[in-house]
Amino acid sequence: MTQKQDIFGMMGGAAQFRRGIYNPTSDAVWLAAAAPTGAKTVLDVGIGTGGVTLCYLVNHPTAHVTGIDISDEMLAAAADNATLNARTITLYHADITTWRTGETFDLVMTNPPYFYGTPARHNAHHNADLITWIQRCIARVRPRGYFCTIIDAAVLGNVMATIAPRCGDITLYPLFGSNQWAERVIIRARAGTHGPTIVYPGIHMNDERILRDGLTLDDFFTKLGPKC
């Protein structure tokens, strides 16, 4: 494989990645697009090879991002991808469900694990307790800071039951593929507030204005409107 083939781009090439043990998917672009503006400190939980963070930094280059993961191989790949993109990321080997820290962040974002069965060779999270994962993520959000996640729509009820007592101003973005029902849901919520929940119109998961052009969801709905 040539050097050119070893590297692939996302968001129209604005974020670059080396092919390796785990390659980011479009979920990373969607989650990064949901992040609000203005966050100075960001925590990416289960950073993997850096997909969400490096897509996020395309639109928010001055943010200071900390990433945690339980896999040394993933962290090494994330560091390599950060260098490839000339970005600086603080990386820790840590498990969010047991991480002991008093640090909080303006924004915590996570593409939580959904694998079940035998862990893959890269030792990524498998068989994780999703509810505990989300509770620990929210605990790391400063008061009135934001929590963002992308989940399988099938678990939306349980996830919302976990988020709602802790957050307000909840925004839901359903993502549709070839089915008539949502396959993924992006959730953005604000810790310790009590504002209403808003559900936006569904968006097709392959919408190039997000995936290729790199629009944030705020810009997508404010300036262009949905195209499903």
HELIX and SHEET records of a PDB file:
HELIX    1   1 GLN A    3  ASP A    6  1                                   4    
HELIX    2   2 SER A   26  ALA A   34  1                                   9    
HELIX    3   3 GLY A   51  ASN A   59  1                                   9    
HELIX    4   4 ASP A   72  LEU A   84  1                                  13    
HELIX    5   5 LEU A  130  ALA A  139  1                                  10    
HELIX    6   6 ALA A  153  VAL A  155  5                                   3    
HELIX    7   7 LEU A  156  ILE A  163  1                                   8    
HELIX    8   8 GLU A  208  LEU A  211  1                                   4    
HELIX    9   9 LEU A  217  ASP A  219  1                                   3    
HELIX   10  10 PHE A  220  LEU A  224  3                                   5    
SHEET    1   A 2 ILE A   7  MET A  10  0                                        
SHEET    2   A 2 ALA A  15  ARG A  18 -1                                        
SHEET    1   B 8 ILE A  89  HIS A  93  0                                        
SHEET    2   B 8 HIS A  64  ASP A  69  1                                        
SHEET    3   B 8 THR A  41  VAL A  45  1                                        
SHEET    4   B 8 PHE A 105  THR A 110  1                                        
SHEET    5   B 8 VAL A 141  ASP A 152  1                                        
SHEET    6   B 8 ALA A 182  ALA A 191 -1                                        
SHEET    7   B 8 CYS A 167  PHE A 176 -1                                        
SHEET    8   B 8 ILE A 198  VAL A 199  1                                        
SHEET    1   C 8 ILE A  89  HIS A  93  0                                        
SHEET    2   C 8 HIS A  64  ASP A  69  1                                        
SHEET    3   C 8 THR A  41  VAL A  45  1                                        
SHEET    4   C 8 PHE A 105  THR A 110  1                                        
SHEET    5   C 8 VAL A 141  ASP A 152  1                                        
SHEET    6   C 8 ALA A 182  ALA A 191 -1                                        
SHEET    7   C 8 CYS A 167  PHE A 176 -1                                        
SHEET    8   C 8 ILE A 203  HIS A 204  1                                        
END                                                                             
